[in-house]
Amino acid sequence: MSVVARRVSGVFLLSLILILPYTLQFGADPDLWWHLTVGDSILQNGEILRFDHCSFTARKGEIVYHEWLGEFALAATFANFGWDGLVVLRNFIYLGIVSLLLLLYLRRSSQLFVSTLMALVVTMYLAMFINLRPHSLSYALTVLLLLLFDTYDRGQRRLLWFVPPLLLIWVNTHGGFLLGYTMLFVKVAVTLLSKRARSDNRGTELLALCGVSVLLLVVQPHGLSFFSYLVTELGARHEHINEWVPLSGAQYIHWGIFGLLPLILSLVRGGARRDPFLLAMLALTMVGSALHARFFILVVIFGSLVLIDTIIPFWERSRTNRGKLTLLFASRASSFALITTLALFGLLQCASKTRQVASIGLEQYLTPGYPHETVRYLQNEKLGPNIIQPFNWGGYFLYHLCPRYLVAADGRNLIAYDESFIEQYLVAFREGDLEMVKRVVSPERIDLFVTERRSVLENNLRQDQNWREIYSDELATVFAPQVTQ
């Protein structure tokens, strides 16, 4: 086996050890269901949905499902392999991200112990963000793009022409492609300003690369509507959607560790190479995550690479001065002990989760908190079609009940609904304001209310003489209009 093959195999095996405790530490995201619905339509009809047929409040006109390629991948996996397939797909993406990051760490440092520790910490953060949604593919493409840039910096210039096809896939997979283009433009700008670029005439090649990549923006099935949707999405406030809220409280501690700390350390005299590209991307993602917490994982990705660049010189200097602690951790025995401990911990955690899955079944394990019994009840009854339901259940109802029943709102957000409608709907449900809910969906008729058990809205409906309870289980209660005599 060649040296390269052994290195790749070692990185892959170590990454597998790192993700073992988290292979079943996730659940079905509320948005998974509408992504599956869109993907199913491609599988069954051979074309992307253009108009909504699952909601009675959705915006009229053409709908831009810009993540169609990611949705197709999810739906095809689920259709052929069920929940087992989705678990494998999620963990394959997870493993790929960790493997590529670990490879980047090892390229920057020959210290296995330091690289493993950094990968371990980042793996724990990634576990909270990698789930069954197209945005997980965005994180994988981000790290792959970083690897291509790193390879380019090491002299393999031709590999940079893999960037345009990567961006083409990204444009049709997830809105995170905007990050990919930002990375490309920042990288090109930094490279063109460097002395090295001026000396070996890279400018023409890089500008041509940018031109080709920009032209690929039109290679998507939605035409100009795609760009119109992007403008709408980027201009939205998303005030009441959890993943779009700003950082708060203790989150700023983590933001400081992976954002501010690397930036400060990079300015310390005698530090490692300061990569202007990584520093620029870290600063940009710090601003983005402060505004929207969903971008925090990007701070972790870029910040971890900057940390490696800044920590290693201090580590090497300590080794040169024969620091006892550094020499201890730099030894092969220490790295072996760390990896062995992680492997044992991972196997124990994985075994524990596997027992839980065996006891209740994989679907039940991945979908706690969803009103399974309520959906079965509605499937067996001739009610509706217009349902008012909690926002986070909208996708689940849409997937299981459409087109027989129509939901009021779901995680498609601005893809299918007006921003003001979504914001008002979320506020009305949060406050349990029955009259406000009616005003928000007016003039559309409401045939059914589905509420969470013991919620304010459930209590208000019970006290309203115009509504009667027709079904209830541990999670949900269904109300229908009173029958007039």
LINTA-V573947 format. One record per pair of residues at least 24 apart in sequence whose ideal C-beta (glycine too) atoms are under 7 Angstrom apart, sorted by the first residue. I is the first residue (numbers start at 1). GAP is how many residues later the second one is. Records with the same first field share a line. If there is no record, write none. Layout:
# LINTA-V573947
I = GAP ; GAP
This chain:
# LINTA-V573947
11 = 88 ; 91 ; 92 ; 95
12 = 87
14 = 88 ; 102 ; 325
15 = 80 ; 83 ; 84 ; 87
16 = 79
17 = 322 ; 325 ; 326 ; 329
18 = 80 ; 101 ; 102 ; 105 ; 324
19 = 72 ; 75 ; 76 ; 79 ; 104
20 = 326 ; 327 ; 329 ; 330
21 = 324 ; 325 ; 328 ; 329
22 = 105
23 = 68 ; 327
24 = 329 ; 333
25 = 102
26 = 64 ; 105
27 = 339 ; 340 ; 341
28 = 104 ; 338 ; 339
29 = 102 ; 103 ; 104
30 = 362 ; 365 ; 381
31 = 102 ; 364 ; 380
32 = 100 ; 101 ; 363
33 = 362 ; 363 ; 365 ; 366
34 = 361 ; 364 ; 365 ; 376 ; 377 ; 378
35 = 36 ; 39 ; 98 ; 99
36 = 38 ; 39 ; 42 ; 363
37 = 361 ; 362 ; 365
38 = 27 ; 30 ; 33
39 = 32 ; 33 ; 35 ; 36 ; 37
40 = 35
42 = 26 ; 30 ; 33
43 = 32 ; 33 ; 36
48 = 173
52 = 364
53 = 350
54 = 344 ; 348 ; 349 ; 352 ; 353
55 = 351 ; 352 ; 353 ; 355 ; 361
56 = 330 ; 350 ; 352 ; 388
57 = 351 ; 352 ; 360 ; 364 ; 384 ; 387
58 = 358 ; 359
59 = 357 ; 358 ; 359
62 = 163
63 = 352 ; 353
64 = 158 ; 161 ; 162 ; 165 ; 351
65 = 350
66 = 109 ; 156 ; 160 ; 163
67 = 67 ; 106 ; 107
68 = 104 ; 153
69 = 100 ; 103 ; 104
70 = 64 ; 67 ; 103 ; 104
71 = 63
74 = 58
83 = 279 ; 280 ; 283
84 = 278
86 = 46
90 = 40 ; 41 ; 42 ; 46
93 = 37 ; 43 ; 44 ; 47
94 = 32 ; 36
96 = 44
97 = 29 ; 42 ; 43 ; 46
98 = 25 ; 28
100 = 43 ; 44 ; 47
101 = 42
103 = 44
104 = 42 ; 43 ; 46 ; 201
105 = 203
107 = 43
108 = 200 ; 201 ; 204
109 = 199 ; 203
111 = 201 ; 204 ; 219
112 = 223
113 = 216 ; 217 ; 221 ; 222 ; 225
114 = 197 ; 198 ; 201
116 = 219 ; 222 ; 223
118 = 186 ; 189 ; 190
120 = 222
122 = 178 ; 182
125 = 172 ; 175
126 = 171
129 = 168
134 = 39 ; 40
135 = 39 ; 41
137 = 36 ; 37
138 = 36 ; 38
139 = 158
141 = 25 ; 29 ; 39
142 = 37 ; 159
143 = 158
145 = 35 ; 38
149 = 38 ; 128
160 = 49
161 = 48
163 = 46 ; 50
164 = 45 ; 48 ; 49 ; 52
167 = 46 ; 49
168 = 48 ; 51
171 = 45 ; 46 ; 49
172 = 48
175 = 58
181 = 32
182 = 102
183 = 98
184 = 26 ; 29
185 = 25
186 = 91 ; 94 ; 95
187 = 90
190 = 86 ; 87 ; 90
232 = 182
233 = 181
236 = 178 ; 183
239 = 184
240 = 183 ; 186 ; 187
241 = 172
243 = 50 ; 51
244 = 48 ; 50
245 = 48
246 = 44 ; 45 ; 46 ; 47
247 = 42 ; 43 ; 46 ; 49
251 = 42 ; 45
255 = 34 ; 41 ; 44
258 = 41 ; 42 ; 45 ; 46
259 = 27 ; 40 ; 44
262 = 41 ; 44 ; 45 ; 48
265 = 45
266 = 40 ; 44
270 = 43
271 = 39 ; 42
272 = 37 ; 38 ; 40 ; 41
273 = 36
275 = 34
278 = 24 ; 27 ; 28
279 = 27
282 = 24
370 = 26
371 = 104 ; 105
373 = 100
374 = 76 ; 97 ; 99 ; 101 ; 102 ; 104
375 = 25 ; 26
377 = 94
378 = 27
383 = 64 ; 65 ; 97
384 = 63 ; 64
385 = 62
386 = 58 ; 59 ; 60 ; 61
387 = 60 ; 61 ; 63
388 = 49 ; 53 ; 58 ; 60 ; 61 ; 62
389 = 61
390 = 39 ; 62
391 = 34 ; 35 ; 38
408 = 33
429 = 28
432 = 24 ; 25 ; 28
434 = 26 ; 27 ; 30
448 = 30 ; 31 ; 32
449 = 30
450 = 26 ; 28
451 = 25 ; 26
452 = 24
453 = 24
